[in-house]
Amino acid sequence: MSESTLSRRGEIATTTELRTDMALFFEANGDLWHKKKNPDGKFPLNLAENNQSWDLLKSKMEDILKNNSIPDWVSNYTGIIGHPSFLESIAKFMSKHVTRCKINPDHLGASAGSTAVIELCAWVLCNHGDVAILPAPCYPVYTQDIKMKAGVERYDLITHHDISELKSGPLLNTGHLATAVRSLNQKGKIVKFLLLTNPDNPTGLVYSDTQIIQIANWCVKNKIHLIVNELYALSTIDTSHKDLKDAYPDKFKNQSFAQVIHSMNSDYLHMIYGFSKDFGISGMRIGIVYSKNEEFLKAYNNLAAPHMVSNLTQWIVQEVLSDKNFLKRYIKKNIESLTQSYVTVTKTLDKIKIPYAPSRGSLFVWMDLSEFLSENTEEAEQVLWRALYDEQGVLLTPGTGFGHTKRGQFRLVHSFLKENALKEAVKRIKKFVENKRRKNTETK
Ligand SMILES: Cc1ncc(COP(=O)(O)O)c(C=O)c1O
């Protein structure tokens, strides 16, 4: 092979895929199932897209474009981490709908997606080789976000073995953290931050107030930054829904991490928000960081130029956010749709006795199909994953990249397809499970 013309890091990048299931996603998305037109089509349920409420938002954006003149600031450079009027509108929107406490726009930064925000946080807070702790299972792409440029290592902290242990929510506590940090320190590693996703990707679990406050206190005391990614803050499941309420018997309270930031007022606490999921506009690329650490924000601002949000996007989103009635309607409808699609999936999983984590938010169902594995290995998980796709056209994300040790767990995105296609996908999963069980009993 000829010698590479790239840098060492460029060479590494040539072989570091963002995720393993993207190529199949594009294949499946180009061959979507349709009852009449494409009955042998596919069901891509692996990419975290929320397509439930785009119709509503699209017509709102079309109205804005029809009825307004685009302001002149849109064509020029503006603030690196957001135009002042955009940050002002984000602060108002977040205060009312996301954080429920007053957000000062001076403590906000906008970048091209939460991906950019996470990468910049890793860069600003860590040195090359430092470690970030993530409770497993956890969003696979964080690995690349923190490692590719900032060189930060991901440590997957295992708090449980079986999905059934997650019935009452995430298990992470300060004991887990102390043990993990001690063992990493003994290996000469420095832990710089803990990254929580709340609601969580992939489990949909939500940390309670008490849990988050205890963890935050521990982090501050141990001089470890705590970043809470609330990217799915408004993508909640209505747990009072008639088909769900029995699965959530415990009283539950959770507040936005911004409230903890306000009450503790520490330089070690930071929050992330974004528009890719709650508003289903991943293509518009808006991620937000909120921190009261002024030094952090200064460094972030000076590094963020390659990640600026397009001004046209900033303007149109700020116009959407200025319509209070629309926002109320949109958020309500989005929660109703997400709850419905979640029910569609979990009703069948209950019937066929497939274990899953009881979600309170996000776009996912995290399920356990390990009974169909020939052995607890990545290879066996890949075989099962491909079999579901090849036999039934249903594409999930295999658990491997999520950092958990138990193989055979998969993530399903319930917000990608419209209700009729999702129902068909779920029927196919049921058929797959029943066929497997039949074959297994026949061979016994
Ligand atoms: C937890 C989490 N963080 C970040 C991202 C990336 O989001 P964005 O489109 O804002 O870059 C995702 C997307 O799936 C996610 O689930």
The ligand as a Tripos MOL2 file, in Angstrom:
@<TRIPOS>MOLECULE
LIG
   16    16     1     0     0
SMALL
NO_CHARGES

@<TRIPOS>ATOM
      1 C1        -27.3200   12.0390   23.6490 C.3       1 LIG1
      2 C2        -27.0610   12.6770   22.3510 C.ar      1 LIG1
      3 N1        -26.1910   13.6890   22.2780 N.ar      1 LIG1
      4 C3        -25.9250   14.2960   21.1070 C.ar      1 LIG1
      5 C4        -26.5390   13.8980   19.9280 C.ar      1 LIG1
      6 C5        -26.2220   14.6270   18.6640 C.3       1 LIG1
      7 O1        -27.1570   15.6550   18.4990 O.3       1 LIG1
      8 P1        -26.9910   16.8740   17.5090 P.3       1 LIG1
      9 O2        -27.7960   16.5790   16.3070 O.co2     1 LIG1
     10 O3        -27.5530   18.0480   18.2710 O.co2     1 LIG1
     11 O4        -25.5550   17.0460   17.2030 O.co2     1 LIG1
     12 C6        -27.4440   12.8420   19.9550 C.ar      1 LIG1
     13 C7        -28.0840   12.3550   18.7250 C.2       1 LIG1
     14 O5        -28.6010   11.2610   18.6570 O.2       1 LIG1
     15 C8        -27.7270   12.2330   21.2090 C.ar      1 LIG1
     16 O6        -28.6090   11.2340   21.3180 O.3       1 LIG1
@<TRIPOS>BOND
     1     1     2 1
     2     2     3 ar
     3     2    15 ar
     4     3     4 ar
     5     4     5 ar
     6     5     6 1
     7     5    12 ar
     8     6     7 1
     9     7     8 1
    10     8     9 2
    11     8    10 1
    12     8    11 1
    13    12    13 1
    14    12    15 ar
    15    13    14 2
    16    15    16 1
@<TRIPOS>SUBSTRUCTURE
     1 LIG1         1 GROUP 0 **** ****
